[in-house]
Every structure is written in structure tokens, then in C-alpha cells.
Amino acid sequence: MQLPTIALIVAVVAATILTFLARRRLGRPNIFGGPVVLGAQPEGIACFYAWVPAILGIHVAVPLLVYGIQGHLLSPNLDLLNAWQYWLGMIAIQSDTDHP
């Protein structure tokens, strides 16, 4: 490791320790309050949590579809050669769309 990397790691660890000590001294368990502290109602929280699986599914499906069409296997640095890019790309897209 080089000096700038080590210095950055030390700075982040020091900031984390200082933040922990400041929080403990001020008596605050959380810096940011949860949804209830911010004014969310139980109905709104339940509605949001009902949408979470769909949101996560879209975030997984879109890259898999794009990489499958481009001929990459699950990530941009796994290039497929020749006809394999079409077959395995189609399998990756198909396996992604099989789940409701």
C-alpha cells in the first residue's frame, strides 16, 4: 500500500472513532432518526416496504438484461466470445425474467 492510501484509511478510522465518542458524550444513540422520528406513519411505512421487493427486482433485472444483450456474462468485465455471448446472454435474460 502507498502512503496516500494508508493516510486515507487512518483518517477514516480516526473520524469514525471521533464520531462514536462524540455521540456517546452527547448521549444520542442515533445521529439520524428513523422513519417514525422523521414523521412517517405506519401506513406509509407498510406501503413503502410493500414496494421494496419490486424496486430491488428492477435494480437487478435492468443490468442483467443490458449485460445479456451486450454479450457480457453478469458483469461488464466477463466478455463472452463468438456465439457463446448470444446463448449465455439469452440464458441470463431468461433466468432473470422467470421469477415473478
C-alpha positions, 0 to 999 in steps of 0.5 A: 500500500502507498502512503496516500492510501494508508493516510486515507484509511487512518483518517477514516478510522480516526473520524469514525472513532471521533464520531462514536465518542462524540455521540456517546458524550452527547448521549444520542444513540442515533445521529439520524432518526428513523422513519417514525422520528422523521414523521412517517406513519405506519401506513406509509411505512407498510406501503413503502416496504410493500414496494421494496421487493419490486424496486430491488427486482428492477435494480437487478433485472435492468443490468442483467438484461443490458449485460445479456444483450451486450454479450457480457456474462453478469458483469461488464468485465466477463466478455463472452466470445463468438456465439457463446455471448448470444446463448449465455446472454439469452440464458441470463435474460431468461433466468432473470425474467422467470421469477415473478 
